[in-house]
Amino acid sequence: MGDKANVHPGAAGRATAADRPASVRNVVLVGHSGSGKTTLVEALALTAGALNRAGRVEDGGTVSDYDEIEHRQQRSVQLSLVPVEWDGIKINLLDTPGYADFVGELRAGLRAADAALFVVSASDGVDGSTRMVWEECAAVGMPRAIVITHLEAARADFEEMTRRCAEAFGGDDPDAVLPLYLPLHGPQGPDGHAPVTGLIGLLTQKLFDYSTGERKESEPGEDQLPGIEEARNRLIEGIIAESEDETLMDRYLGGEQVEIKTLVQDLERAVARGSFFPVLAAAPAAEGAKQGLGTVELLELITGGFPTPFEHPMPGVTTIDGKPRELKACDTEGPLVAEVVKTSSDPYVGRISLVRVFSGTLRPDQTVHVSGHGLADRGHEDHDVDEKIGALSMPFGKQQRPVTHAVAGDLVCVAKLGRAETGDTLSAKDDPLLMEPWQMPDPLLPLAIQAHSKADEDKLSQGLARLVAEDPTMRLEQNQDTHQVVLWCLGEAHADVALERLRSRYGVQVDVVPHRVSLRETFAGRSAGRGRHVKQSGGHGQYAICEIEVEPLPGGSGIEFVDKVVGGAVPRQFIPSVEKGVRAQAAKGVAAGYPLIDIRVTLLDGKAHSVDSSDAAFQTAGALALREAAADATIHLLEPVAEVSVLVGDEYVGAVMSDLSARRGRLLGTEQVSGGRTLVRAEVPEIEIGRYAIDLRSLSHGTARFSRSYARHEPMPPQLGEKIRQEAQKSQ
């Protein structure tokens, strides 16, 4: 930190991060879309010397312009790693998308990081989704700091935004969220706005001027010190309150002057253990400048205040058969345990896996065990294979810079892992292990697709398999009832990116078709049917007659077949044939082409011929009998009903409940949850919630979450069922 410039010595003689986990900092940048995360990463890279003064890497590209989809969408859609070095410390900056559809990339970044920078725009403020991520970090004790950007905006107010951050993030202790610096403003422009040209350190009371494009330290004027006194005293008291020295507060309140070195050390410890959350300001460098405002201070906070990988709790590790395995955190000499936090495909290099090493050391050309378990419901089969990894590298824009090894605590890109998917564990071939998976959001927006042409059909299966291997927040479903291929996504933008990746990366063109839910049919009351299949056309004929009675059963009963034939009217060997024919017809449906369920079919009578009766003839007769019974009965169409749970802010509860009612939902109840939120539970027909992931986000301004689970099938409203029946008849 700028306030500790004389406390933290230079890096001369230090070992490199390639050898020492203590020299690594893994930091994830979190914030809503448009808050300035990617711009901040580039500003930090420029200040650290990773970019030239034009903001370019050596090959002429920017640090983040390696994905054409991001250029077209004008926003980040995936996790990206930008490594920089400052004061002998390697900083792995993990830039995450801010849009809610790509929260899976954010979760991967949180898994790979040891600390988080929450980027808040001074012109936009703190949104609900950012608050929720803060709560997730708080639940696991992840150290955090806040960076306020867009101070150049006309109405930007650093002090007001700091107060709002304290309200949003401070919880019961707003004094745990305090600024380390206050902005200094230049002369007012014609619009009355005074640009921020520098910072003043609240602890050292030093002035850091960025107006020339390069940070210059000086002493503040006498007229500037009174303006920071209140903020400085509050900061010192906030730091002392977190000090491990319980006598320090009494001594300070008694008038004793606390050394700056002591305050900085206590500040760093409080930040590292996640009990104090400093607020800083940052801005990108002007064209031709060497440093962006606040970037030096931010780099010093990261290197001095953020934890090393040694302080990151080891995720749960088991053997392949589920036995717990205790491992020392970040042991470079321990068993190899690494995790694939992101998978991507490069058209020239092939599949590249971004890996966080938690234990041991990873080296090129090493044979590792690849384990993936627990995602079978998303189209990922459990797998345990041995693979020889290719080259190790560090990404920087479009470049991949080779490295000789990656120690525990570091991040690295691994080439040629053909079977590894996002979330998989890499371990030693002779000591296979499995890491506890991180929490991933459920994809709740269905996207039904079909190949555009025969050529696309041949490539579709492989393209989809690669797509879900890269992104475990997608779920691939081959629906046996509707015969549709359904890609479940997190939202429209997520779906758009999936389609574009299929087209541009895997050369597969698909068409989006209306998604169909799995309807069912059932009898509303008793009915009888007679199946007569008699044909004679030379040689052996076909002769089978059966009489059945059909009655409805309670939901979930399936199809029950009862034999009540007496006197051998239907020979015993042909009774299973009748049942087979009934069940085959039930699977095809009798009204609109949907499976028939929850009925009892009783075989009462029939006739057979000693020569012309056969298994096939009685199967046909059984099917005909069921169709005849259906023709004389009222058939209900059954629709699947889901139990939906919506976690929403109290201010949106009324709107959510009204919306669920409009979707034919039945309210089951509400439950108050901490943080000013309510859990709303309801049963809603699945046909009404196909786009609920999109609509709920709009309704709650991105702050609500929901889950759904199948409850049962129940009769549709008659008018809706009749409409579907008519559509089915037209398509036949």
Residue pairs with C-beta under 8 A, 6 or more apart in sequence:
1 180
1 201
1 264
1 267
1 297
1 300
1 301
1 304
1 305
2 181
2 199
2 201
2 204
2 206
2 208
2 217
2 296
2 297
2 300
3 180
3 181
3 201
3 202
3 203
3 204
3 206
3 260
3 264
4 203
4 204
4 260
4 261
4 264
4 268
4 300
4 304
5 204
5 206
5 217
5 300
7 260
7 261
7 264
7 265
8 87
8 300
8 303
8 304
10 87
10 88
11 87
11 88
11 89
12 88
14 20
14 23
14 88
15 23
16 23
16 88
16 90
17 23
17 24
17 85
17 89
17 90
17 410
18 90
18 403
18 404
18 405
18 406
18 407
18 410
19 407
20 407
21 308
21 309
21 310
21 330
21 332
21 407
21 408
21 409
21 410
22 308
22 310
23 88
23 89
23 90
24 89
24 90
24 92
24 308
24 309
24 409
24 410
25 89
25 90
25 91
25 92
25 114
25 115
25 302
25 303
25 306
25 307
25 308
26 92
26 94
26 112
26 113
26 114
26 115
26 309
26 312
26 356
26 409
26 411
27 91
27 92
27 93
27 94
27 113
27 114
27 115
27 116
27 117
27 302
27 306
28 94
28 96
28 106
28 109
28 110
28 112
28 113
28 115
28 116
28 117
29 37
29 40
29 41
29 93
29 94
29 95
29 96
29 109
29 116
29 117
29 119
30 37
30 96
30 98
30 106
30 109
30 110
30 116
30 117
30 118
30 119
30 130
30 133
30 137
31 37
31 98
31 118
31 119
31 120
31 121
31 130
32 98
32 121
32 124
32 127
32 129
32 130
33 75
33 76
33 97
33 98
33 99
34 75
34 98
34 121
34 124
35 98
35 119
35 120
35 121
35 124
35 149
35 150
36 119
36 121
36 149
36 150
36 284
37 76
37 95
37 96
37 98
37 119
38 64
38 76
38 95
39 149
39 284
40 117
40 119
40 147
40 149
40 282
40 284
41 63
41 64
41 82
41 93
41 95
42 51
42 55
42 62
42 63
42 64
42 284
43 282
43 283
43 284
43 285
43 292
43 295
44 84
44 91
44 93
44 292
44 295
44 298
44 299
45 51
45 63
45 82
45 84
45 93
46 53
46 55
46 285
46 290
46 291
46 292
46 295
47 285
47 290
47 291
47 292
47 295
47 296
47 299
48 84
48 85
48 86
48 91
48 299
49 84
49 85
50 57
50 63
50 82
50 83
50 84
50 85
50 396
51 57
51 62
51 63
52 58
53 288
53 289
53 290
54 287
54 288
55 62
55 285
56 62
57 63
57 396
57 397
57 398
57 399
58 399
59 397
59 398
59 399
61 397
61 398
62 397
63 82
63 396
63 397
64 70
64 76
64 80
64 82
64 95
64 397
65 71
65 397
65 398
66 80
66 395
66 397
66 398
67 77
67 78
67 80
68 504
69 77
69 497
69 500
69 501
69 504
70 76
70 77
70 78
72 500
73 493
73 496
73 497
75 97
75 98
75 99
76 95
76 96
76 97
76 98
76 99
76 102
77 97
77 99
77 102
77 105
77 493
77 497
78 97
78 102
78 105
78 342
78 344
79 94
79 95
79 96
79 97
79 105
79 106
79 108
79 109
79 341
79 342
79 354
80 94
80 95
80 395
81 92
81 93
81 94
81 95
81 354
81 394
81 395
81 411
81 413
82 92
82 93
82 95
82 395
82 396
83 90
83 91
83 92
83 93
83 394
83 395
83 396
83 411
84 90
84 91
84 93
84 299
85 91
86 299
86 300
86 302
86 303
87 299
87 300
87 303
89 302
89 303
90 410
91 299
91 302
91 303
92 112
92 113
92 410
92 411
94 109
94 112
94 113
94 411
95 109
96 102
96 105
96 106
96 109
97 105
97 106
99 493
100 129
100 490
100 491
100 697
100 702
101 489
101 490
101 491
101 492
101 493
101 494
101 497
102 490
102 493
102 494
102 497
103 441
103 473
103 490
104 440
104 441
104 471
104 472
104 473
104 490
105 342
106 133
107 438
107 439
107 440
107 441
108 341
108 342
108 422
108 438
109 341
110 116
110 133
110 136
110 137
110 142
110 438
111 315
111 339
111 341
111 356
111 438
112 339
112 341
112 354
112 356
112 411
113 142
114 142
114 143
114 306
114 307
114 308
114 309
114 311
114 312
115 142
115 143
115 144
115 145
115 302
115 306
115 307
116 137
116 142
116 143
116 144
116 145
117 144
117 145
117 146
117 147
117 298
117 302
118 130
118 133
118 134
118 144
118 145
118 146
118 147
118 169
119 147
119 149
120 126
120 130
120 146
120 147
120 148
120 149
120 161
120 165
121 148
121 149
121 150
121 153
122 148
122 149
122 150
122 151
122 153
122 156
122 157
122 158
122 161
123 150
123 153
123 155
123 156
124 150
125 161
125 164
126 164
126 165
126 168
126 169
127 701
127 702
127 703
128 649
128 700
128 701
128 702
128 703
129 702
129 703
130 168
131 168
131 169
131 703
132 703
132 705
134 144
134 168
134 169
135 675
137 144
138 171
138 274
141 273
141 274
142 274
143 271
143 272
143 273
143 274
143 305
143 306
143 307
144 169
144 274
144 277
145 271
145 277
145 278
145 279
145 280
145 301
145 305
145 306
146 165
146 169
146 177
146 277
146 278
146 279
146 280
147 279
147 280
147 281
147 282
147 294
147 298
148 158
148 161
148 162
148 165
148 279
148 280
148 281
148 282
149 281
149 282
149 283
150 156
151 158
151 183
151 196
151 281
151 283
151 293
152 195
152 196
152 283
154 191
154 193
158 179
158 182
158 183
158 196
158 281
159 182
162 177
162 178
162 179
162 279
165 177
165 279
166 174
166 175
166 177
166 178
167 174
169 177
169 277
170 176
170 177
170 277
175 234
175 237
175 238
175 241
176 238
176 242
176 275
176 276
176 277
177 277
177 279
178 231
178 234
178 235
178 238
178 276
178 278
178 279
179 202
179 231
179 235
179 278
179 279
179 280
179 281
180 201
180 202
180 203
180 235
180 267
180 278
180 279
180 280
180 297
180 301
181 199
181 200
181 201
181 202
181 208
181 280
181 281
181 294
181 297
182 199
182 200
182 202
182 227
182 228
182 231
183 196
183 198
183 199
183 281
184 196
184 197
184 198
184 199
184 200
184 207
184 209
184 224
185 194
185 195
185 196
185 197
186 194
186 195
186 196
186 197
186 211
187 194
188 194
189 195
196 281
196 283
196 293
197 209
197 210
197 211
197 293
198 207
198 208
198 209
198 210
198 211
198 293
199 207
199 208
199 210
199 281
199 293
199 294
199 297
200 206
200 207
200 208
200 220
200 224
200 228
201 207
201 208
201 297
202 228
202 231
202 232
202 235
203 232
203 235
203 236
203 260
203 263
203 264
203 267
204 260
205 220
205 225
205 228
205 232
206 217
206 218
206 219
206 220
207 217
207 218
207 219
207 220
207 224
208 215
208 216
208 217
208 296
208 297
209 215
209 216
209 217
209 218
210 216
210 289
210 291
210 292
210 293
210 294
212 289
213 285
213 286
213 288
213 289
213 290
213 291
214 289
214 290
214 291
215 291
215 296
236 252
236 258
236 263
237 249
237 252
238 276
239 263
239 266
239 267
239 270
239 276
240 248
240 249
240 252
240 258
240 263
240 266
241 249
242 266
242 269
242 270
242 275
242 276
243 249
243 266
243 270
244 266
244 269
245 266
248 258
248 262
248 266
251 258
252 258
264 304
267 276
267 278
267 305
268 304
268 305
270 276
271 277
271 278
271 301
271 305
271 306
272 305
272 306
272 307
272 311
273 307
273 311
278 301
278 305
280 294
280 297
280 298
280 301
281 293
281 294
282 292
282 293
282 294
282 295
282 298
283 292
283 293
283 294
284 292
285 291
285 292
285 293
285 295
308 330
308 409
309 329
309 330
309 408
309 409
309 410
310 329
310 330
310 409
312 329
312 330
312 409
313 329
314 327
314 328
314 329
314 330
314 358
314 359
315 339
315 358
315 435
315 436
315 438
316 324
316 435
316 436
317 324
317 325
317 326
317 327
317 337
317 433
317 434
317 435
317 436
318 324
318 325
318 433
318 434
318 436
319 325
319 432
319 433
319 434
320 371
320 384
320 432
320 433
320 434
325 433
327 334
327 335
327 337
327 358
327 359
328 334
328 359
329 358
329 359
330 358
330 359
330 408
330 409
331 359
331 360
331 408
332 360
332 361
332 407
332 408
333 360
333 361
334 359
334 360
334 408
335 359
335 360
335 427
335 428
335 431
335 433
336 357
336 359
336 360
336 361
336 362
336 368
336 426
336 427
336 428
336 431
337 357
337 358
337 359
337 360
337 425
337 426
337 427
337 433
337 435
338 355
338 356
338 357
338 358
338 359
338 360
338 362
338 368
338 425
338 426
338 427
339 355
339 356
339 358
339 423
339 424
339 425
339 426
339 435
340 353
340 354
340 355
340 417
340 420
340 421
340 422
340 423
340 424
340 425
340 426
341 354
341 355
341 356
341 411
341 422
342 353
342 354
342 422
342 470
343 351
343 352
343 353
343 354
343 420
343 421
343 422
343 469
343 470
344 351
344 352
344 354
344 470
345 351
345 352
345 466
345 470
345 505
345 506
346 352
347 505
349 400
349 415
350 415
350 416
351 415
351 416
351 417
351 418
351 420
352 400
352 413
352 414
352 415
353 413
353 414
353 415
353 417
353 420
354 395
354 411
354 412
354 413
354 414
355 362
355 406
355 411
355 412
355 413
355 414
355 426
356 410
356 411
357 406
357 407
357 408
357 409
357 410
357 411
357 412
358 408
358 409
358 435
359 408
360 408
360 428
361 405
361 406
361 407
361 408
362 368
362 389
362 392
362 405
362 406
362 412
362 414
362 426
363 392
363 404
363 405
364 389
364 390
364 391
364 392
364 404
364 405
365 388
365 389
365 390
366 388
366 389
367 386
367 387
367 388
367 389
367 429
368 386
368 387
368 388
368 389
368 426
368 427
368 428
368 429
369 384
369 385
369 386
369 426
369 427
369 428
369 429
369 431
369 432
369 433
370 383
370 384
370 385
370 386
370 387
370 417
370 419
370 420
370 424
370 425
370 426
371 383
371 384
371 424
371 425
371 427
371 432
371 433
371 434
372 380
372 382
372 383
372 384
372 420
372 421
372 423
372 424
372 425
373 382
373 434
373 437
374 382
374 437
375 423
375 437
375 472
376 382
377 475
378 443
378 468
378 472
378 474
378 475
378 476
379 464
379 465
379 468
379 474
379 475
379 476
379 477
380 421
380 468
380 469
380 472
383 419
384 432
385 419
386 429
387 416
387 417
387 418
387 419
387 420
388 416
389 414
389 415
389 416
389 417
389 426
390 414
390 415
390 416
390 417
391 400
391 402
391 415
391 416
392 402
392 403
392 404
392 405
392 406
392 412
392 413
392 414
392 415
393 400
393 401
393 402
393 403
393 412
393 413
393 415
394 400
394 401
394 403
394 412
394 413
395 401
395 413
400 413
400 415
403 412
406 412
414 420
414 426
417 426
420 426
421 469
421 470
421 472
422 469
422 470
422 471
422 472
423 437
423 438
423 440
423 472
425 433
425 434
425 435
427 433
427 434
440 472
440 473
441 473
441 490
442 475
442 707
443 473
443 474
443 475
443 488
443 489
443 490
443 494
444 488
444 490
444 692
444 693
444 706
444 707
444 708
445 488
445 489
445 490
445 491
445 492
445 494
445 495
445 690
445 691
445 693
445 694
446 477
446 486
446 487
446 488
446 515
446 690
447 486
447 487
447 488
447 489
447 495
447 498
447 499
447 512
447 515
448 484
448 485
448 486
448 512
448 513
448 514
448 515
448 516
449 485
449 486
449 487
449 499
449 510
449 511
449 512
449 513
450 484
450 485
450 510
450 511
450 513
451 457
451 460
451 508
451 509
451 510
451 511
452 509
452 510
452 511
453 509
456 508
456 509
456 510
459 506
459 507
459 508
460 485
460 508
460 510
462 506
463 502
463 506
463 507
463 508
464 476
464 485
464 487
464 502
465 476
466 506
467 474
467 476
467 487
467 498
467 501
467 502
467 506
468 474
468 475
468 476
471 498
473 489
473 490
473 494
474 487
474 488
474 489
474 494
474 498
475 487
475 488
476 485
476 486
476 487
476 488
477 485
477 486
477 487
477 488
478 485
478 486
479 485
479 486
479 516
479 518
481 518
481 594
481 595
482 516
482 517
482 518
484 513
484 515
484 516
486 515
487 495
487 498
489 495
489 498
490 693
491 693
491 694
491 697
492 694
499 510
499 512
502 508
502 509
502 510
503 509
503 510
515 690
517 639
517 640
517 686
517 687
517 690
518 594
518 640
519 592
519 594
519 637
519 638
519 639
519 640
519 716
519 724
520 594
520 595
520 596
520 597
520 598
520 637
520 638
520 639
520 713
521 589
521 590
521 591
521 592
521 594
521 595
521 596
521 597
521 635
521 636
521 637
521 638
522 552
522 596
522 597
522 598
522 599
522 635
522 636
522 638
522 715
523 550
523 551
523 552
523 596
523 599
523 629
523 630
523 633
523 634
523 635
523 636
524 552
524 633
524 634
524 635
524 636
525 551
525 552
525 633
525 634
526 549
526 550
526 551
526 552
526 633
527 549
527 550
527 551
527 629
527 630
527 632
527 633
528 547
528 548
528 549
528 550
528 629
528 632
529 547
529 548
529 550
529 624
529 625
529 626
529 627
529 628
529 629
529 630
529 631
529 632
530 545
530 546
530 547
530 548
530 625
530 628
531 544
531 545
531 546
531 547
531 548
531 581
531 620
531 621
531 622
531 623
531 624
531 625
531 626
531 627
531 628
532 544
532 545
532 621
532 624
533 542
533 543
533 544
533 545
533 617
533 618
533 620
533 621
533 624
534 541
534 542
534 543
534 544
534 545
535 541
535 542
535 543
536 542
536 612
540 611
540 612
540 614
541 609
541 611
541 612
542 612
542 614
542 616
542 617
542 620
543 607
543 608
543 609
543 612
543 613
543 617
544 574
544 606
544 607
544 608
544 613
544 614
544 617
544 618
544 620
544 621
545 606
545 607
545 608
545 621
546 570
546 578
546 603
546 605
546 606
546 618
546 621
546 622
546 625
547 603
547 604
547 605
547 606
547 625
548 578
548 582
548 601
548 602
548 603
548 604
548 622
548 625
548 626
548 629
549 601
549 602
549 604
549 629
550 599
550 600
550 601
550 602
550 626
550 629
550 630
550 633
551 599
551 600
551 602
552 598
552 599
552 600
553 560
553 598
553 599
553 600
554 598
555 598
555 712
555 713
555 714
556 598
556 712
557 597
557 598
557 599
557 600
558 597
558 598
559 582
559 583
559 586
559 596
559 597
559 598
559 599
559 600
559 601
560 599
560 600
560 601
561 579
561 582
561 583
561 600
561 601
561 602
561 603
562 600
562 601
562 602
562 603
563 575
563 602
563 603
564 602
564 603
564 604
565 575
565 603
565 604
565 605
565 606
569 605
569 606
569 607
569 608
570 578
570 603
570 605
570 606
570 607
570 608
570 618
571 608
571 613
573 615
574 608
574 613
574 615
574 618
575 603
577 615
577 616
577 617
577 618
577 619
577 622
578 603
578 606
578 618
578 619
578 621
578 622
578 625
579 601
579 603
579 622
580 619
580 622
581 618
581 619
581 620
581 621
581 622
581 623
581 626
582 601
582 622
582 623
582 625
582 626
584 619
584 623
585 596
585 622
585 623
585 626
585 627
586 595
586 596
586 597
586 599
586 626
587 595
587 596
588 595
589 595
589 596
590 596
590 626
590 627
590 630
590 635
591 630
591 635
591 637
591 725
591 728
592 637
592 724
592 725
592 728
592 729
593 728
593 732
594 637
596 626
597 638
597 713
601 626
606 621
608 618
636 715
636 716
636 721
637 715
637 716
637 720
637 721
637 724
637 725
638 713
638 714
638 715
638 716
639 685
639 686
639 687
639 713
639 714
639 715
639 716
640 685
640 686
640 687
640 710
640 711
640 712
640 713
641 683
641 684
641 685
641 686
641 710
641 711
641 712
641 713
641 714
642 683
642 684
642 685
642 686
642 689
642 708
642 709
642 710
642 711
643 668
643 681
643 682
643 683
643 708
643 709
643 710
643 711
644 660
644 665
644 681
644 682
644 683
644 684
644 689
644 692
644 706
644 707
644 708
645 679
645 680
645 681
645 706
645 707
645 708
646 656
646 660
646 679
646 680
646 681
646 682
646 696
646 704
646 705
646 706
647 673
647 677
647 678
647 679
647 704
647 705
647 706
648 656
648 677
648 678
648 680
648 700
648 703
648 704
648 705
649 676
649 677
649 678
649 700
649 703
649 704
650 676
650 677
650 678
652 699
652 700
652 701
652 703
652 704
653 670
653 678
653 680
655 699
655 700
656 680
656 696
656 699
656 700
656 704
657 667
657 670
657 680
657 682
659 695
659 696
659 699
660 667
660 680
660 682
660 684
661 667
663 684
663 685
663 688
663 689
663 692
664 684
664 685
664 688
664 717
665 682
665 683
665 684
665 685
665 688
666 682
666 683
666 684
667 680
667 681
667 682
668 681
668 682
668 683
669 681
670 678
670 679
670 680
670 681
671 678
671 679
671 681
672 678
672 679
673 679
683 711
685 716
686 708
686 710
689 708
692 706
693 706
696 704
696 706
697 704
715 721
716 724
